Amino acid sequence: MPLPTRVLASLTVSFALTACPSAGVESKSTDKKDSKAKTADTKKFDKPDAKQPDTKTPDAKLDAKVDAKAPDTKPEPTPPAVTPGVEQAVAASINAFAVDLHHELGSKPGNLFVSPASIAIAFAMVQAGAKGQTADELGKTLHFDDGATMHPGLAATLARWDAASGGLELDVANRLFGEKTVKFGPTYLELTKSTFAAPLESLDFKGGSAEARTHINDWVATQTKDKIKDLLPPSGVTPDTRLVLVNAIYFKAQWTEAFEDSATKDVEFTGAKKKTVKMMNRTDHYKLGVAKDAKLRTIELPYNGDEYSMVIVLPDDPKGLAAVEKALTADSLKSWIDGATHTRVALGVPRFKIEPGAALELRAPLEKLGIVTAWDAGKADFTAIAPASEQLVISEAYHKAFIAVDEAGTEAAAATAVSMKAGSAAPTDEPVPFVADHPFLFLVRDTKTGAILFMGRLVDPA
């Protein structure tokens, strides 16, 4: 039996800012010997704060276990009043980055699923503390041209996403995990708290890096309802780590109109290999787009409340996905979706799930996109985050994502269904077939601004 009514997606992206070894970082052997004397105070562990905690503290391993079970203390600042155009600019930036990233990640075969929004938010947090060429490269790659405009727009967008209601869950959480002995810039901490609702939580990376990594991974698992586990590998947090910035997104929604379980049939899916899949079927009115020049069609499936939707981009040719991806741009994607019209469709969509394996390391693809100096200890400038004496540099960025799609139908969803018919008479027109029985692109987006929260490619339904 399929899961009762749900489309799930959750993910997080994290990267560690690490002190260059030449900055006078204590040795691992010394840190290990003194670890018990350097771990975070339990009370401070439970209350993220920019203030530095007392260094005479109990064991970090115990603190991490206690805090993993404690309720989150996420701040909820009042979002700034911005014009719709500002949020639209944020969405356009995220979408342009989403397409750029897909071109880099899509060179490898197989299923693909990421959250460009999550990655953009996490890197926007670090860009806010960068200067000079480091800041310029981050801004250009993220398509964030004007921080003075983007920060209020991001704050408003994040607040609206986090306030999603009507049976739809969209939880966005940001946090800074910082080495307790570092004096982080108060201006930077105020900006990350006010714009990203990201408090600083002090940890003991120098003396208890393994325990700190476990604590961060537990926090991520909690924020994503255990869909994302072990985000940071053992190499992701070391005694040299000074700051880990984390974004986590959890999304769960019901279709406006559910697929009936009884209509799900076994159908052959033609991917890299032919295989039998569970094809969900429904005939109804949907926004259907036809791009003859690009040789593809799009269909938009609304979620309950119509504020978010899934868009499927289906090539006309069962083997045409590579050509569609090559032609993909932010502008072309927007035109394909905007050109759709309400049409009666005989829809077929496979039930599928994409689960994360090992964390995706982002340094290589992001370097190709233009983020170069941020990883270079001799060139990176993050002095708005911490003093130059810390010599901060990004060590690596990690990302995991999960999605499960099924029939998704409940009484609540049916009761709040949006009418997509022009009259009350029974339809007499023949439905247009749209059967996703071969590889396709898909994305989950905010219908108000068009911002892409999640984006993926399905070539092998599981």
C-alpha positions as CSV (number, residue, x, y, z in Angstrom):
1,M,0.0,0.0,0.0
2,P,1.3,3.5,-0.8
3,L,1.8,6.1,2.0
4,P,-1.5,7.8,2.8
5,T,-1.5,11.1,1.0
6,R,1.7,12.7,0.9
7,V,4.5,14.2,-1.1
8,L,7.6,14.5,1.0
9,A,10.8,16.3,0.6
10,S,13.5,17.3,3.1
11,L,17.1,18.3,2.8
12,T,19.8,20.3,4.2
13,V,23.1,21.9,3.1
14,S,26.0,22.5,5.4
15,F,29.5,23.8,5.0
16,A,32.3,24.3,7.5
17,L,34.5,27.4,7.8
18,T,37.9,26.2,8.9
19,A,40.8,28.0,10.3
20,C,44.0,27.7,8.3
21,P,46.5,25.6,10.3
22,S,49.1,28.4,10.2
23,A,46.7,30.6,12.3
24,G,48.0,29.0,15.5
25,V,45.3,26.3,15.9
26,E,46.0,23.9,18.8
27,S,47.2,20.4,17.9
28,K,44.7,17.5,17.9
29,S,46.6,15.6,20.6
30,T,46.5,18.6,22.9
31,D,42.8,19.2,22.1
32,K,42.0,15.6,22.8
33,K,43.8,15.7,26.2
34,D,42.0,18.8,27.3
35,S,38.6,18.1,25.7
36,K,36.7,17.7,28.9
37,A,37.8,21.1,30.0
38,K,36.8,22.8,26.8
39,T,33.3,21.6,26.0
40,A,30.1,23.7,25.9
41,D,28.0,24.4,28.9
42,T,24.7,22.5,28.8
43,K,22.6,25.6,29.4
44,K,24.4,27.5,26.7
45,F,24.1,24.5,24.4
46,D,20.3,24.6,24.7
47,K,20.1,28.4,24.1
48,P,21.8,29.6,21.0
49,D,23.5,33.0,21.7
50,A,26.1,35.2,20.2
51,K,27.7,35.5,23.7
52,Q,30.7,33.3,24.5
53,P,30.0,30.6,27.1
54,D,32.1,29.8,30.2
55,T,35.0,27.5,29.2
56,K,34.8,25.5,32.5
57,T,32.2,23.1,31.3
58,P,31.1,19.4,31.5
59,D,31.7,16.8,28.8
60,A,30.6,17.7,25.3
61,K,29.4,14.2,24.4
62,L,26.8,14.3,27.2
63,D,25.8,17.9,26.3
64,A,25.3,16.9,22.7
65,K,22.9,14.1,23.7
66,V,21.0,16.3,26.0
67,D,20.6,19.1,23.4
68,A,19.6,16.7,20.6
69,K,16.4,16.0,22.6
70,A,15.8,19.6,23.7
71,P,13.1,21.8,21.9
72,D,14.5,24.1,19.2
73,T,14.8,27.7,20.0
74,K,14.5,29.1,16.5
75,P,13.9,32.9,16.5
76,E,11.0,34.3,14.5
77,P,11.9,37.9,13.6
78,T,9.3,40.2,12.0
79,P,9.9,40.0,8.2
80,P,10.5,43.4,6.5
81,A,7.8,44.8,4.4
82,V,8.9,44.5,0.8
83,T,7.3,45.0,-2.6
84,P,6.3,41.9,-4.7
85,G,9.1,42.8,-7.1
86,V,11.7,42.3,-4.4
87,E,10.5,38.7,-3.7
88,Q,10.3,38.2,-7.5
89,A,14.0,39.2,-7.7
90,V,14.9,36.7,-5.1
91,A,13.0,34.0,-6.9
92,A,14.7,34.9,-10.2
93,S,18.1,34.6,-8.5
94,I,17.4,31.3,-7.0
95,N,16.0,29.9,-10.3
96,A,19.0,31.1,-12.3
97,F,21.3,29.4,-9.8
98,A,19.1,26.3,-9.9
99,V,19.6,25.9,-13.7
100,D,23.3,26.6,-13.5
101,L,23.7,24.0,-10.8
102,H,21.6,21.4,-12.7
103,H,23.9,21.8,-15.7
104,E,26.9,21.0,-13.5
105,L,25.4,18.1,-11.5
106,G,23.4,16.7,-14.4
107,S,26.6,15.5,-16.3
108,K,26.5,12.3,-14.2
109,P,23.8,9.7,-15.2
110,G,21.0,8.6,-13.0
111,N,18.4,10.2,-10.8
112,L,19.1,13.6,-9.4
113,F,17.4,15.6,-6.7
114,V,18.6,18.7,-4.8
115,S,17.2,21.9,-3.3
116,P,18.7,24.9,-5.1
117,A,16.8,27.1,-2.6
118,S,18.5,25.4,0.4
119,I,22.0,25.7,-1.2
120,A,21.4,29.3,-2.2
121,I,20.2,30.2,1.3
122,A,23.2,28.6,3.0
123,F,25.6,30.3,0.7
124,A,23.8,33.6,1.0
125,M,24.5,33.4,4.8
126,V,28.2,33.0,4.2
127,Q,28.2,35.6,1.4
128,A,26.9,38.1,4.0
129,G,30.1,37.7,5.9
130,A,32.5,37.8,2.9
131,K,34.4,40.8,1.5
132,G,36.2,41.7,-1.7
133,Q,36.7,39.2,-4.4
134,T,35.3,36.4,-2.2
135,A,32.0,38.3,-1.8
136,D,31.9,39.2,-5.5
137,E,32.3,35.6,-6.6
138,L,29.6,34.3,-4.3
139,G,27.2,37.1,-5.3
140,K,27.8,36.5,-9.0
141,T,27.4,32.7,-8.7
142,L,24.2,33.0,-6.7
143,H,22.9,35.8,-9.0
144,F,22.6,38.0,-5.9
145,D,23.6,41.4,-7.4
146,D,22.5,43.7,-4.6
147,G,22.7,42.5,-1.0
148,A,20.8,45.6,0.3
149,T,17.8,44.4,-1.8
150,M,18.3,40.6,-1.5
151,H,18.6,40.4,2.2
152,P,15.1,42.0,2.9
153,G,13.7,39.9,0.0
154,L,15.2,36.7,1.5
155,A,13.9,37.5,4.9
156,A,10.4,38.1,3.6
157,T,10.5,34.9,1.4
158,L,11.8,32.7,4.2
159,A,9.1,34.1,6.7
160,R,6.3,33.4,4.1
161,W,7.6,29.9,3.4
162,D,7.8,29.1,7.1
163,A,4.3,30.3,7.7
164,A,2.7,27.9,5.2
165,S,-0.6,26.5,6.4
166,G,-3.7,24.8,5.2
167,G,-2.4,21.2,5.8
168,L,0.9,21.9,4.1
169,E,4.2,21.7,6.0
170,L,7.1,23.8,4.9
171,D,9.6,24.2,7.6
172,V,12.8,26.2,7.0
173,A,15.5,26.2,9.7
174,N,18.9,27.9,9.7
175,R,21.6,27.8,12.3
176,L,25.2,28.8,12.9
177,F,27.3,26.4,14.9
178,G,30.4,28.2,16.0
179,E,33.6,27.4,17.9
180,K,33.1,28.7,21.5
181,T,36.5,30.5,21.7
182,V,36.0,32.6,18.5
183,K,34.7,36.1,18.8
184,F,32.3,36.3,15.8
185,G,31.4,39.7,14.4
186,P,28.3,41.2,16.1
187,T,27.1,42.9,13.0
188,Y,27.3,39.6,11.1
189,L,25.5,37.7,13.8
190,E,22.7,40.3,13.9
191,L,22.3,40.1,10.1
192,T,22.1,36.3,10.1
193,K,19.6,36.4,12.9
194,S,17.4,39.1,11.4
195,T,17.5,38.0,7.8
196,F,17.8,34.2,8.1
197,A,16.5,33.5,11.6
198,A,19.8,31.8,12.2
199,P,21.0,32.0,15.8
200,L,24.6,31.1,16.8
201,E,25.1,28.0,18.9
202,S,28.5,27.7,20.6
203,L,30.2,24.3,20.4
204,D,33.7,23.0,21.3
205,F,35.2,22.0,17.9
206,K,38.8,22.2,19.2
207,G,38.3,19.7,22.0
208,G,35.3,17.7,20.9
209,S,34.9,17.8,17.1
210,A,33.4,14.3,16.9
211,E,30.8,15.1,19.5
212,A,30.0,18.4,17.8
213,R,29.5,16.6,14.5
214,T,27.1,14.2,16.1
215,H,25.2,17.1,17.7
216,I,24.9,19.0,14.3
217,N,23.8,15.8,12.5
218,D,21.2,15.2,15.2
219,W,19.9,18.7,14.8
220,V,19.5,18.2,11.1
221,A,17.7,14.9,11.6
222,T,15.3,16.6,14.0
223,Q,14.5,19.5,11.6
224,T,13.9,17.1,8.7
225,K,11.8,14.6,10.6
226,D,14.6,12.0,10.3
227,K,14.6,12.1,6.5
228,I,18.2,13.4,6.4
229,K,20.7,11.6,8.6
230,D,24.5,11.8,9.0
231,L,24.8,14.9,6.7
232,L,28.3,15.7,7.9
233,P,30.8,12.9,7.4
234,P,33.7,12.3,9.8
235,S,35.9,14.5,7.7
236,G,33.3,17.3,7.7
237,V,34.1,18.5,11.2
238,T,37.6,18.6,12.7
239,P,39.4,20.4,15.5
240,D,40.2,23.1,12.8
241,T,36.5,23.8,12.2
242,R,35.4,27.2,13.4
243,L,31.9,27.6,12.0
244,V,29.3,25.3,10.4
245,L,26.3,27.0,8.7
246,V,23.3,24.8,8.2
247,N,20.0,25.2,6.3
248,A,17.3,22.5,6.6
249,I,14.0,22.4,4.7
250,Y,11.2,20.0,5.3
251,F,8.2,19.9,2.9
252,K,5.1,17.8,3.1
253,A,2.0,18.4,1.1
254,Q,-1.1,16.8,-0.4
255,W,-2.3,17.2,-4.0
256,T,-5.2,19.5,-4.5
257,E,-6.9,16.5,-6.1
258,A,-5.7,13.1,-5.1
259,F,-4.9,10.1,-7.3
260,E,-7.2,7.2,-6.6
261,D,-5.4,4.1,-5.4
262,S,-7.6,1.9,-7.6
263,A,-6.5,3.8,-10.7
264,T,-2.8,3.0,-10.2
265,K,-1.6,0.4,-12.7
266,D,1.5,-1.4,-13.7
267,V,3.1,0.4,-16.7
268,E,6.4,0.0,-18.5
269,F,8.8,2.9,-17.9
270,T,11.4,3.4,-20.6
271,G,14.6,4.7,-18.9
272,A,18.1,3.4,-19.1
273,K,16.4,0.1,-18.9
274,K,12.8,-0.8,-19.3
275,K,11.1,-1.6,-16.0
276,T,7.5,-2.0,-14.7
277,V,6.4,0.9,-12.4
278,K,3.3,1.9,-10.5
279,M,1.7,4.5,-12.7
280,M,-0.8,6.8,-10.9
281,N,-3.6,8.0,-13.1
282,R,-6.1,10.8,-13.0
283,T,-8.2,12.7,-15.6
284,D,-8.8,16.3,-14.7
285,H,-8.0,19.9,-15.7
286,Y,-4.3,20.9,-15.3
287,K,-2.1,23.6,-16.6
288,L,-0.6,22.0,-19.7
289,G,2.2,23.6,-21.7
290,V,3.5,22.7,-25.1
291,A,6.9,23.9,-26.3
292,K,7.1,22.6,-29.9
293,D,10.5,24.2,-30.6
294,A,12.0,22.5,-27.5
295,K,10.1,19.3,-28.2
296,L,8.6,18.9,-24.8
297,R,5.5,19.4,-22.7
298,T,5.0,20.6,-19.1
299,I,2.2,20.0,-16.6
300,E,1.6,21.6,-13.3
301,L,0.2,19.6,-10.4
302,P,-1.0,22.0,-7.6
303,Y,-0.7,21.1,-3.9
304,N,-3.5,21.8,-1.4
305,G,-3.9,25.6,-1.1
306,D,-2.4,26.3,-4.6
307,E,0.5,28.2,-3.2
308,Y,3.0,25.4,-4.2
309,S,3.0,23.0,-7.1
310,M,5.0,20.3,-8.8
311,V,5.9,20.9,-12.5
312,I,6.9,18.0,-14.7
313,V,8.9,18.7,-17.9
314,L,8.5,15.7,-20.2
315,P,10.4,15.4,-23.5
316,D,8.4,14.3,-26.5
317,D,11.1,11.7,-27.3
318,P,11.6,9.0,-24.7
319,K,15.3,9.5,-25.3
320,G,15.2,13.2,-25.4
321,L,15.9,14.3,-21.9
322,A,19.6,15.1,-22.6
323,A,18.6,17.5,-25.3
324,V,16.0,19.2,-23.1
325,E,18.6,19.6,-20.3
326,K,21.1,21.1,-22.8
327,A,18.6,23.7,-23.9
328,L,17.5,24.5,-20.3
329,T,17.8,28.0,-19.1
330,A,16.0,30.0,-16.4
331,D,14.2,32.0,-19.1
332,S,13.2,29.0,-21.2
333,L,11.9,27.2,-18.1
334,K,9.8,30.2,-17.1
335,S,8.4,30.5,-20.6
336,W,7.5,26.8,-20.7
337,I,5.6,27.1,-17.4
338,D,4.0,30.5,-18.1
339,G,2.8,29.4,-21.5
340,A,0.6,26.6,-20.0
341,T,-3.2,26.7,-20.3
342,H,-5.9,24.8,-18.4
343,T,-6.6,21.7,-20.3
344,R,-8.4,18.4,-19.6
345,V,-5.7,15.9,-19.3
346,A,-5.5,12.1,-18.9
347,L,-2.5,12.2,-16.6
348,G,-0.1,9.4,-15.7
349,V,2.7,9.9,-13.2
350,P,4.9,7.2,-11.7
351,R,5.0,6.7,-8.0
352,F,8.6,7.3,-7.0
353,K,11.1,7.9,-4.3
354,I,14.6,9.3,-4.4
355,E,16.5,8.8,-1.2
356,P,19.9,10.3,-0.3
357,G,23.0,8.2,-0.2
358,A,26.3,9.7,0.8
359,A,26.3,13.5,1.1
360,L,26.8,15.4,-2.2
361,E,30.1,17.4,-2.0
362,L,29.5,20.8,-3.6
363,R,33.0,22.3,-3.8
364,A,33.8,20.9,-7.3
365,P,30.6,22.0,-9.1
366,L,30.6,25.4,-7.3
367,E,34.2,26.1,-8.3
368,K,33.2,25.5,-11.9
369,L,30.3,28.0,-11.5
370,G,32.7,30.7,-10.2
371,I,33.1,30.3,-6.4
372,V,36.9,30.0,-6.3
373,T,38.6,32.1,-3.6
374,A,36.3,31.0,-0.8
375,W,38.2,27.7,-0.6
376,D,41.7,29.3,-0.8
377,A,43.4,30.0,2.5
378,G,45.6,32.6,0.8
379,K,42.7,34.5,-0.8
380,A,39.4,33.9,1.1
381,D,38.2,37.0,3.0
382,F,35.6,36.3,5.6
383,T,36.7,39.0,8.0
384,A,33.1,40.2,8.5
385,I,32.4,36.8,10.2
386,A,35.5,36.6,12.4
387,P,38.9,38.3,12.9
388,A,41.5,38.0,10.3
389,S,43.6,36.1,12.8
390,E,41.3,33.1,12.4
391,Q,42.0,33.0,8.6
392,L,38.6,31.4,7.8
393,V,38.2,29.4,4.6
394,I,35.4,27.1,3.4
395,S,36.6,23.5,3.7
396,E,33.6,21.7,1.9
397,A,29.9,22.0,1.4
398,Y,27.6,19.0,1.9
399,H,24.0,18.4,0.6
400,K,21.4,15.7,0.9
401,A,17.9,15.6,-0.3
402,F,14.9,13.2,-0.2
403,I,11.6,13.0,-2.0
404,A,8.7,10.6,-2.1
405,V,5.7,10.9,-4.4
406,D,2.5,8.9,-4.2
407,E,-1.3,9.1,-4.7
408,A,-1.8,11.5,-1.8
409,G,-5.5,11.8,-1.1
410,T,-7.5,12.6,2.1
411,E,-10.9,14.1,2.9
412,A,-9.2,17.4,3.8
413,A,-7.5,17.6,0.5
414,A,-10.7,16.7,-1.4
415,A,-12.8,19.2,0.6
416,T,-10.4,22.1,-0.3
417,A,-10.0,21.1,-3.9
418,V,-9.8,24.0,-6.4
419,S,-12.4,23.9,-9.1
420,M,-10.6,23.8,-12.5
421,K,-13.8,23.7,-14.6
422,A,-15.5,26.5,-16.4
423,G,-19.1,25.2,-15.8
424,S,-21.1,22.6,-14.0
425,A,-21.9,20.4,-17.0
426,A,-20.0,17.2,-17.5
427,P,-17.0,17.6,-19.9
428,T,-17.5,16.3,-23.4
429,D,-14.0,17.0,-24.8
430,E,-11.6,14.1,-25.0
431,P,-8.7,14.5,-22.5
432,V,-5.2,15.1,-23.8
433,P,-2.9,12.3,-22.7
434,F,0.2,13.1,-20.7
435,V,1.9,10.0,-19.5
436,A,5.3,10.3,-17.9
437,D,6.5,6.9,-18.9
438,H,10.1,8.0,-19.7
439,P,12.7,10.2,-18.1
440,F,11.7,13.7,-17.1
441,L,12.6,16.8,-15.1
442,F,10.5,17.9,-12.2
443,L,10.5,20.7,-9.7
444,V,8.6,21.9,-6.7
445,R,8.0,25.7,-6.7
446,D,6.4,28.6,-4.9
447,T,3.6,29.6,-7.3
448,K,3.5,33.2,-5.9
449,T,7.0,34.0,-7.1
450,G,8.0,31.0,-9.1
451,A,11.0,30.2,-6.9
452,I,12.2,26.7,-7.2
453,L,12.5,25.0,-3.8
454,F,13.4,21.5,-5.2
455,M,14.6,20.3,-8.6
456,G,15.3,16.9,-9.9
457,R,15.5,14.4,-12.7
458,L,13.8,11.0,-12.7
459,V,15.3,8.3,-15.0
460,D,14.7,5.3,-12.8
461,P,11.6,5.2,-10.6
462,A,12.1,3.3,-7.4
